[in-house]
């Protein structure tokens, strides 16, 4: 024993040297208040400890350097490198709503942190979705870098991402959308978010650029909406908004949550008399979302939505009308009392099953329908649409190598039946009565089918370097049945686009914890929409090819100043081939065709800074910008060469900035500034829309009057300085009969709104 005593002393002595302490204090980044029950762990170590009621902590480490991880519910997650024992560390954690760098993305193939994702992804939180009057969720997307949102009216909205989809006339295409795993886009890639009730949405993620390796057709990108989560217990609430031009929004909401369930149901009515002639709007919607989990964390998700809409259409105007009489409607649309109406529904079920701790599956099925009727000056369109499909995705951790890795693979199928018929509009024969249906002009039925087979493999090749590779195989076809016999042309038959293989490669390199570089190369495609395949005579252009493109991108994501400042910068280049263009051949009539190539080059910036002002007041701020150089590479149209010209309907620059002041007494103020630069209106770049600046304000007060009751009073002012501007444009509009081209949808003048929300917690 005596012989071993010196050895035991040495082991004890050096063991104590190797196991040394790190201690410090954890504070709220805004209030400087100590944070209790913050979990502290370290990368590669099993030890876990928590901060006490004073925010103090002590953590024991055997080796240095070590990366400490600080986590707390409703707060951001921080990783701090420690190179030697410390005794007086001060750690600041920011509330999760102001901590973009710690957001875990769910729209990527493999869920991962925003910092660890080798792609440009924009996030809208629940707070971001309340920035405006909540009448149209599209307005919130307009604040994101790289997204251009055209808001012609409540029912006339379209979006392009990095210039892809900018040539669409009246709707959003080349962009896919999902509610969790359930598709919101049609089989042709057309997306309508205008009538989605913001009350059911808790957050949104936008992956910018081609994402075909994950989602199939979607050259511009993909939007994923996530449901609002109910507070524990049962809550019933009502929210009413009223404002300028007969605005009325009434919402009823019922929610319930327990340890294993979450249920949210909303009813919404939105009405507006409209500020322009022939622009009355009325929409009813009912939406329900529910989820149930068991002890093994298997989960069943159910989603349903019903919408009934009738919205009159003032249409576009020429430049003189925009400047002098923007509230007027286009003459023919006013005379025909043109409008669109539809009933639509979406139902979906998803089931997530964990086979083991490393192997799981999510499978969803859905059914949608739409029954539409749209009287237009040149004809009356009747549409019937039914679609069904399914998507399944498997995820497997560490499948092949000892290195940390994950494999995800699956398939998606979609089938859509679409029946379209047009009729004469006899409004000129019945003055004052509006649209009257006459003889049939066309009647076609399309059955669209597509399937995607996809896979992605992520590999942590080095502690600082992670690689990902993805692949998608897509096949799209449609069957056409021509029921219109009077033109003696029968286009019935089966048509198929070429099978498309879309690869993706990406890499993320960690410079230091919280500061990452990334790079990616991805391929994407978009198939022609039904509207693009139709000729003015209602016939089908079967010679169209899908647009294809390759995106090259590099970027940086990082946080600074104790996690209060988050920054992003991305540089990208997208080369698009077989560009689908809409050629105007008559008043409000277009045909689609493939024409040339475009180059989409740009730089995007984002800064989020959150800071305390003084005790009881904190601030959230953001500023983002996009600078674009989107040009035709090769484009010859009827012997006129537009190569080198700028792509129409996309601004050369856009800047968004916001400042939110939040008090502990429940009072908050939001200020938002939006700038869009000049944009060309046609391929020849002979006409331009001027740039504009908009300023919006919103104030709210959430007092605590009674126990179990939550109330909020709010009011706001849009377009504070009453800017006269074009909120949406129709690219390549042509004047007929000596009339000037009608490029412009006038933007709404200064308008106000106010309201009250009441919630009762049972």
N, C-alpha and C positions, 0 to 999 in steps of 0.2 A: 504494500500500500504506500509506504514511504517513497519507494522508487517511482511510483506513478503520480505522486503529488505535484511535482513540478510540471508534468505534462497536463494535469487537470487545471492547474493554475493558468498555464499558457492558453489552453482551449477556452477557459472562462474569460480570460482577458481579451483575446483576439475576437472571440464570439461577440463580446460586448462592443468591440470596435466596429464589427461588421454590421450589427443590427443597431442602427442609429435613428434618431427621431427627427421628424419634420413637424413643426407646429406653427400655428398661426390663427388667423381670425377670418371669418367669411362674412361679408356685408352685402346688403342690397345695393346694387350699382346706382340706384336713383335716390334712395332715401338715406343711405348709409346705416340703416338699421341692421343689427346682427341677425343672421339667419340660423335657425335651429334645424336639426334633423337633415342637414345636407349630407348626402352619402359621399364618402371619400374612398376611392380605390386606386389601383395603379395598374397600368398595362403589364400583363404577364404575371401578376401576383394575385393570390387568392384572398389576401387580407382586405377587410372592409371595416370602416369605422364611420362615426357620425359626429357632426358638430353638436355642442351642447347649447343650452338656452342663451348663452352669451355669445354664441357664434364661434367659440374656440374649438380647436381640434388638435389632435396629435396622431401622427401616422408613423409607423415603424417600417423602415426599408433596410434591406440587407445589402443592396448594391446600388451604386450610382453611376451614371445618371438614371433618373426614373421619371416617367410621365404620370403625374397625378391626375385623376379624373374626379371632377366635382359635379354632382347631379342632385337636383331637387325638383319635384313636381311643380309645374307652372313656372319654372325658371329654365334658363338656358343651361346647356351642358358645356363645361370648360375643361380643356386639357392643358395642364401647366407643366413644362419641363423643369425638373429640379436637378441640378448638377452636384449638390453637396448638402449635408445636413443644414436645415434652416430652423430658426426659432421664432422669427417675427414676420412670417409671410402674411400679406393681406390680400385676400381673394375677393373679387367683386363678381357677383352673379346678377345678370340682367333678367327681368321678367321675360317669359317666353315670347310674349307678343312683340317684344322689341328686339328679339335675338334671332335674326335670320340665319346666322351661321350655324345654329344648332338644330335647324329644321330637318327632320327626317322625311325624305321624299318617298311617296308611295306610288307615284305614277311611273317610275322607272321599272324596268323588268325585275330588278332585284332591289328591294327597299334599302336605301342608304342615305347618309347625311348629304345635305346640299353641298358641303365643302368637298365631299368625296366623289361627287358625280362629274364625269368628264363631258359635260354638256351645259348649255345655257338654259337654266330653268328658273322661271319667275314664279313667285308665290304670292297669293292673296290670302291673308288671314281673315278671321271673322271680323276683326276690327276694320281691316281694309274694305271689306264688303259693305260697311256702314258709312263709308266716306261721303256718299251723296244721298239722294232722296229715295233710293231703293226702288225706283220704278222700273229700271232697266239694268240688269246685271252687266250689260255690255259696256256701260260707262265706266265701270271699275277696271275693266281690262284695258281701257284707253290710257291708264296711268303707267302701264308697264313698258319698259324699253323694248323696242323692236316690233311692237304691235301697233298697227294703224287701224283705228275703228272709225268707220263712217256711220254716223247716226242721222239718217235722213228723216226718220220719224220713229215713233215707238215700235212700229212694225216693219220698218225699213232700215235694217242694220246689216252691215257686213264688216268683216275683219280680214286683214292680211297680216302675215307674219314674215318679216324680212322681205317684203315685197311679193311674196308668193301668194297668189289669190287676188292681187290688186286689180286684175282686169275683169274680175267678176262684176256684173252689172248691178245686181240687187241683193245678192245673198252671199253667205260665207261658204266658200269651197276651198279645196286643197288643205283644209284643216279638219282634223277629226276631234270628236269630243266624247267623253265617257262620264257616267256617274258611277264612281267606283269601277267595277268591271263591266258595267252595262253600257253599250254604245248609245249615244244620242244622235249620231250622224246617220244619214241614210246610206244605202249601199253604194251610191255614187260619190259619197264624200261630201255631201252638202249638210251644213250644220245650222240649226236655228236655236239660239240661246235667248232670244228676245222674250219668250213667254215662260222662262224658267223663274219660279218664285224664289227670290233671294233668301226668304225666311227658312228654306229647307237646306240651304248651303252653309256649311261651316268653314270651308276653305277651298281653294282652287290652286292647281299647279299647271303651268304652261311650259312644255318642252319645246324650245324653238329650233327650227330646222328640221330636216328629214328624219323621221323616226320610223321608217318603214320596217326596219329590222325588228321592231317590237309590235307595231300596230298595223302594218300593211299600208294601204293607200293613205297618204298624208304628207305631201311634199313640204307643206309649210310648217307643220308641227302638230301637236296634240294638246288638248285641254282636258284636264280631269277635274271634275267637281267631287267634293267629299261632303257627306251629310253633316248637318248640325247635330251636336251631341246634347242630349237632355241632361239637365242637372239632376242629382240624386233625388228620388221621390217623384211626385206627380205635380205637374205645373200646367195651369191653364192661363192663356194670355190673349190679349187683343191689342192691335195696333192700328191706328188710323192716321192717315196723312191727307191733307188738303192743300191746295195751292192755286197758282195762276192758271187761267184758261180752263177752269172747271176741273182741275185735277182732283181726283178722289181715289185713295188707295186704302182698302180695309182688309185687315188680315186677322184671322183667328188661328190660334196655335194650341195644340194639346201635346204634352210631352210627358214621358215617364222613363225613369231609369232606376235600375237596381244593380246588384253585382253581376247579373247575367243577362240583363235585357236593356235595350235602348229603343224607344219608340218616339217618333216625331210625326205629327200630322198637321197639315196647314190647309186652310181655305183662303183664297185671295181673290178679291175683285179689284180691278184697276180700270178707272174710267177717266177720259179726258175729252173735253170739247174740242181740243186742238187749237193751236194759235194760227194755223193756216186754214184757208177755205177747204172744204171737203176733207177734213182730217179728224173727224170724230173717231174715238177709239174706245172699245169696251172688251174686257177679257175676264173670264172666270177660270180659276184653276184650283184643282184639289190635288194635293201631293201627300204621300205617306212613305215613311221609311222606318224599317224596324230591323233589329238584330237580336239574336238569341245565342248565347254561348253556354257550353257545358263545362264540366270540371277539367276536361282535357284540352280546353281552349279551341275545340271545334266550334264553328259558328255558322249560323244561317242568316242571310241578309235578304230582305224583301223590299222592293221599291215599286211604287206605282204613281202614275201622274195622268190626270185628265185635264184637257184644256179646251175651252170654247172661246173663239175669237171672232169679232167682226170689227174691221178697221178700214176706214175710208182712206183713199190714196190721193194726195194732192199732186204727186209726181214732181218731176224736175222742172226748172225754169231756166231762161236764158240770163245772160249777164245783166242786161238792162233791168229786168224784173227783180233780180237778186238785189240790185243796188237801190231800186226805187219803190218796189212794191212786193217785198219778199213774202208777205202773208197770203198772197193770192195763189190759187192753184193753177196748174196748166189748164188751158181753156177746154181741151177735149175731155180731160179727166173730170173736170167740174160738170160739163154738160152730160157726160155719161154717168155721173155720180159713181165713179169707179171705186171698187173696194175689194178687199179679200176677206173671206170667212172660212173657218175650218173648225172641225172637231178632230182632236187627236188624242191618242193615249199611248202610254208606254208602261209595260209591266215587265219586271225582271226579278229573278231569284238567283242568289249566289250561295254556294256552300264551300266553306273552307275546312279542310280536314287535315289533321296532323297524324301521319302514320307513325312518326317517331320525332325525336327532338331535332333530327337533321333532314327529315323528308316530309313535305307537305304539298297539298294541292288546293287550288281554288278553281271551281267550275261555276259558270253562270249560264243561264238561258234567258231569252227575252222575246217579247212579242210587242210590236208597235202597229198602230194604224193611223191613217189620216184621211179625212174626207173633206176636200176643199172645193171652193167655188169662187171664181175671181172674174167679175165683169170688167173688161178693159175696153178702151175706145175702139180698138181694132178687132176684137173678138171677145168671146166669153169662154173662159177655161174652166173645165170641170176635171177634178183629179180624185182618184181613189188609190190608196196606197196601203199595203199590208206587208209587214216584214217580220221575219223570225230568224233566230240564230243562237249560237252558243260559243263560249270561249272557255278553254281549260288551260291551266298553267301549273306545272310541277316545279318544285324547287328542292334542290338537294345540296347540302353542305358538304364540302371536302370530298367530292366524289372520286377523284383519281390520284391526287398527290397529297403528300404530307403537308405541303404548304396550305395556308388558309385559302379556300376557294369556294365558289358556289356556282352551281349549274341550274339554269332555269330554261324550261322548254315547254312547248304546248302548241295549240292550234286554235284557230277561230274560223267559224263558218257563218255565212250570212246569206239569206235568200230574201229577195224583195219582189213583190208583185206590184206593178205600177200601171194604172190605166189612165190615159189622158184623152180627152175629147175637146174639140173646140167648136163653137157655134157663132153664127153671125150676131153682131150686136146692132140692133135696130134703133138705137137711142135717137138718131136723127129723125126717124119717122114718128117718134112719140115725144115731142118736146116737153120738158118738164118732168117726165116720168122716170128719167134715168135709163138704165140698161134694160133692154128687152131682148130675150133670146130669139134667134131666127133659125135658119137652116143649119144643118150640121156641116162642118168644114173638114174635120178629120176625126179619126178614132183609132188609137193605137194602144196596144198592151205590151209592156216590157216585163219579162221575168228576169231579174238580175241575180246572179249567183257569184259569190267569191269565197275563196278559202285562203287562209294564211297558215303556214307552218313556220314556227319561229323557235330560236334557241339563242341563249346568251351564256357566256362563261366568264366569270370574274376570277382573277387570280392575284393574290397578294404576293408578288414575286420578290419584293424586298420590303423591309419595314417602312420605307418611304415611298415605294412605288407599287401601284396597283394597275393592272391591265384588264380590259374587258373586250370581248369580241362577240358580235351578234350576227345572225343570219336569218333572213326571212324569204320564204318562197310563196309567191302569190299567183293565183290564177283567177281571172275575172271573165265571165261570159254573160251573155244575155240572149234570151229568146224573144223574138219580135213577132207579134200577131197583128196584122193590118186588117181592121174590120171595115174600113171605109172603101167602098167599091166604086163610087161614082167617078173617081179620077182614073180608073182603069190601070192603076199602078198598085201591085201587090208586093209589099216589102217583107212579107212574112218569111221567117227563117231563123237560123241559129247563127250567132256572131260571137266571136271570142277574141279578146285581146291576148297578145303574146304573154306567156308565162314570164314573170319577172323575179329575178334573184337580187335581193338587196342586202349587202353586207354592211357591217359597221365595226370600226376599231376605235378604241379610246384608251387613254392613259391619264393617271393622276399622280403627280409627284409632290410630296410634302416637303416644302422648304424648311419649315418649323411647324410645330403643332399650331393649327389654326390658320395656316397660310399655305395655299396649294396652287400649283400650276396644273393645267390640263390641256390636252390636245385630242382631237377626234377627226375621223374621216367617216362619212356616212352617205349611203345611197338612198334615194327616195323616189317616189312616183305618185302620180294622181291620174285616175281615169276620168274621161269626159263625163260631165253630168248629163242627165236626160235633156235639160234645156239646151245644152250645147250640141246635142246630137240632132235636135229638131231643126228643120228648115222652116221658113215662114209658111209654107204650104202644109205643115204638119207632117212632112216626110222625115225619114231618118237618114242622117249622113253616116253611113257605115264605114267610111274610110278613115275616120279619126283614130289617132294613136294616143296612148297615155303620155303625159308629160313625165320626163325623168330628169333627175338632177343629182349632183354630188356636192356635198357640203364639206369644206375644209375649215377647221376652227381651232384656235388656240385662245387660252384665257387664264385669268388669275382670280382666285377667290380667297378672301382673308378677313380676319377681324383684328382690330387694334384697340388701344386705349381701354384695357380691361374689359373687352367684349362690348364696349359701347358703340364702336364704329365698325361697320361691316362694309366691305368694298368688293366690287366685281368689275372686271373689264374683259371684253370678248371681242376678238377680231375674226371675221368669217368671210368666206367666199363660196357662193353657191352658183354652179354652172347648170343652167336648165336647158334641155333640148326638147324638141317637138312642142314648143310653146303653144298652148291653146289660146287663141284670141277670139274675141267676139266682134264680128264685123256687122255694123249696122246697115241694113238694106232697106229699111222703111221706118216710118215713125214708130218708135218703141218696139222695133223688131230687129232681131239679131240672128246670125248664124255663127256657129263655132267652126274653127279650122286650125290645123297645125301650121305654124309659121315661124321658123327660125329658132334662134338661141338667145338667151339672156344671161348676163353676168350680174349677180347680186353680191356686191362687196360692201362691207360696212364695219363700223366699230360701235359697241354699246358700252355704256358706263352705268354703274349703280353705286350710290352711297346711302347708307342708313346710319344716322347718328342719333343716339338716345342719351339724354343727359338730365341731371337734376338742375332745376333753376334755383329754387330755395326750398326750405322745408314746406311740404304740402303741395308742391308744384313740380311736375316733371314734364319733359318735352320729348316728343318723337318727331324726327324729321327725315325726309328722304329727298334725294334729287337723282334723276336718271336722265340719260340722253342717248340718242341714236343718231349717227351721222352716216348717211347712205350714199352710195354710188351705184345705182341700179340702172343698167344700160342694156340696149339691144347689142348683142354681139354680131349676129347675122339676121337681118330681117328685111326682106324685099316683098312689098305688097303691091301687086298690080303694077310692076315695073318701077315702083318708087322705092328707093333704098333708104331705109330708116336706120341702118347699122350705125352704132355709136350714139344714137339719141337716147335720152333718158326714158325710163319706163314710166308711163303715165299712172296717175292716181296714187303715187307714193311721195310723201314729202322728202325733201333733201335732208331735213333735220327735224328732230322733235325733242323737246325737253319737258319734263314733268318735275314739279317740286311740291312738297307739302310740309306743313308744320302743324303738329297737334300739341296743344297745351292741355294737360290733364291734372286736375286737382284731387286731393283726398276727400274733398267735400262733395264730389260727384259732378262737378261742373267741368265741361271740356269744350274746347274750341278747335275746329279744324279749318285750315286754310289750304287751298290747292290752286296751283298755277299750272296751266297747260299751254305749251307753245307748239305750233306746227308750222314748219317752213313752207316755202313756195313749192308747188307741185305742178308738173305738166299735165295737160288735160287730154292730149292726143299723141299719137305716135310721131307725128311730124314736129312736135314741140313748138307749135305755132301759137298755142293758147296756154295760159297758166292761171292757176288759182293762187291768189295772194296768200301769204302766211297770215297767221292770226294768233292772238293771245287771249286766253280765257282765265278768269279768276273766280273761284267759288268759295263760299263760306258756309259753315254749319256749326251751330252751337247746340249743346244738350245739357240737361241737368237731370241727374238721377238721385232725387232725395229719398231718404229713408223715413217715411211717415209712420207706417204701421208694420207690425211684426207680420212676417209671411207675405207681405205685399212689396213688389218691386215696381216702381214707376219711372218713367222717363218722359220729359218734355223736350222737344227739339224743334228747331227752326233753321232755315237756311236760305241762301240767296245764290242762284246760279247766274253765271255771266254777269258779274257785279257791274262791270263797266259798259254793258250793253253793246258789245262788239257785234258788228254786222259782218257775218262771215258765211262761208259755205261749209256745212258740217259733213256733207257727202257729195261726191261727184260721180258722174257717169262718163267713163273714159270713152273717147272717140265718138261722142254724140255728133249727129249730123243734122243740119237744118234742111227741111223739105219745103218746097213751094216758096222759096225766098225767105223763110223764117230763119232766125238765128238759132244755132245749136243750143239745146237745153242741157247744159252740163251740170247744173247746180241744184242741190237740195239746200235751201237756206237753213242756217243754224238758228236755234231758238233764241229770241231776245231775252233780256233780263227777266227772270221769273223767280218767284218765292215759293216756299213750302213750309209747313209747320205741322206738328202732330203730337200725339200722345200714345204711349205704350204702357200697358198695365199687365202685370203677371202676378198670379197668386200661387203660392207654394202650399200644397195640401199637407 
